[in-house]
Amino acid sequence: MEPETEEQRSRLAHRSWQERSLRSTQPPRLEDGRRLIRVFPEWVSCLPLWESYTENYPFERDVLPLSPELQDALEAWNEHWQDRDLDEEIPDRDRWVAEGGELVARLRDELGDIAEVRAEFGG
């Protein structure tokens, strides 16, 4: 999908630059020293959290300093996505996307200054 607006093109260029920066540092860090945690559902994982270019692809429970309640909520959100046939549309998609947005906000709050959290679902 091609970006349609200048803002979308700028965001895509920034993310591309971030990816190059992450690949060039060990451990991978953004220019401000924070980690980049990506949120998207997957069939092979319980937590829908990912950190490219590390052993945390995907994350296991208790690797990040997250409350057990948030980890449980993230697992339930991912399980809702998994609880369908591969080619079937997710039931209550709008509600699921909204819930994912709320979880991303909680992640940003709990991770504070250690990570940028990027939502890569919905849209």
ZILIN-V221381 format. One record per pair of residues at least 4 apart in sequence whose C-alpha atoms are under 8 Angstrom apart, sorted by sequence separation. I is the first residue (numbers start at 1). GAP is how many residues later the second one is. D is the distance in Angstrom with one decimal. If there is no record, write none. Layout:
((I	GAP	D) (I	GAP	D))
This chain:
((4	4	6.5) (5	4	6.3) (6	4	6.0) (7	4	6.1) (8	4	6.1) (9	4	6.1) (10	4	6.2) (11	4	6.2) (12	4	6.1) (13	4	6.2) (14	4	6.1) (15	4	6.2) (16	4	6.5) (17	4	6.3) (18	4	6.1) (19	4	6.3) (20	4	6.3) (21	4	6.6) (24	4	7.2) (25	4	6.4) (29	4	5.3) (30	4	5.4) (52	4	7.5) (53	4	7.6) (56	4	7.4) (59	4	6.7) (62	4	6.9) (66	4	6.6) (67	4	6.4) (68	4	6.1) (69	4	6.2) (70	4	6.1) (71	4	6.2) (72	4	6.2) (73	4	6.1) (74	4	6.2) (75	4	6.0) (76	4	6.2) (77	4	6.7) (78	4	6.3) (79	4	5.9) (80	4	7.9) (84	4	6.2) (89	4	7.9) (92	4	6.1) (93	4	6.1) (94	4	6.2) (95	4	6.1) (96	4	6.2) (97	4	6.3) (98	4	6.4) (99	4	6.3) (100	4	6.2) (101	4	6.3) (102	4	6.4) (103	4	6.1) (104	4	6.2) (105	4	6.3) (106	4	6.1) (107	4	5.8) (108	4	5.9) (111	4	6.0) (3	5	5.3) (4	5	7.3) (23	5	6.4) (29	5	5.5) (30	5	6.1) (51	5	5.6) (52	5	6.1) (66	5	6.7) (84	5	7.7) (3	6	5.5) (22	6	4.6) (29	6	5.0) (30	6	6.9) (41	6	7.9) (42	6	6.4) (50	6	6.5) (51	6	5.4) (84	6	6.8) (21	7	7.7) (22	7	5.5) (28	7	6.9) (29	7	7.0) (41	7	4.9) (50	7	5.1) (51	7	6.8) (108	7	7.6) (21	8	7.4) (22	8	6.2) (40	8	5.2) (41	8	8.0) (49	8	7.9) (50	8	4.6) (51	8	7.5) (108	8	7.2) (3	9	7.8) (21	9	6.6) (39	9	5.6) (40	9	6.6) (49	9	6.0) (50	9	5.9) (81	9	6.2) (108	9	6.1) (21	10	7.3) (39	10	4.9) (40	10	7.8) (48	10	7.4) (49	10	5.7) (61	10	7.0) (107	10	7.1) (38	11	5.7) (39	11	6.4) (47	11	7.5) (48	11	7.8) (18	12	6.5) (37	12	6.5) (38	12	5.0) (47	12	6.5) (18	13	7.9) (37	13	5.7) (38	13	6.3) (45	13	6.9) (47	13	6.8) (104	13	6.9) (37	14	5.2) (46	14	7.8) (47	14	7.2) (104	14	7.8) (36	15	6.3) (104	15	6.7) (35	16	7.9) (36	16	7.9) (101	18	7.5) (77	19	7.4) (77	22	7.7) (77	23	7.2) (47	24	7.2) (97	24	7.4) (28	25	6.7) (97	25	5.7) (28	26	7.3) (48	26	6.7) (27	27	7.4) (47	27	6.0) (48	27	7.2) (47	28	5.2) (46	29	5.3) (74	29	7.0) (23	30	6.6) (48	30	6.1) (73	30	7.7) (22	31	7.4) (47	31	6.8) (46	32	6.7) (46	33	7.3) (70	33	7.6) (42	36	7.2) (70	36	7.6) (41	37	5.4) (70	37	7.8) (43	39	6.1) (41	40	6.8) (42	40	7.4) (41	41	8.0) (66	41	7.7) (67	43	7.9) (66	44	6.3) (65	45	7.6) (66	45	7.3) (65	46	7.0) (39	65	7.5) (37	78	6.4) (39	78	7.2) (34	79	6.9) (35	79	6.2) (36	79	5.5) (37	79	6.1) (38	79	5.8) (39	79	6.1) (40	79	6.7) (34	80	5.0) (35	80	4.4) (36	80	5.0) (37	80	4.9) (38	80	4.8) (39	80	5.0) (40	80	5.3) (41	80	7.5) (33	81	7.9) (34	81	4.7) (35	81	6.2) (36	81	6.1) (37	81	6.2) (38	81	6.1) (39	81	5.7) (40	81	5.4) (34	82	6.5) (36	82	7.3) (38	82	6.6) (39	82	7.3))
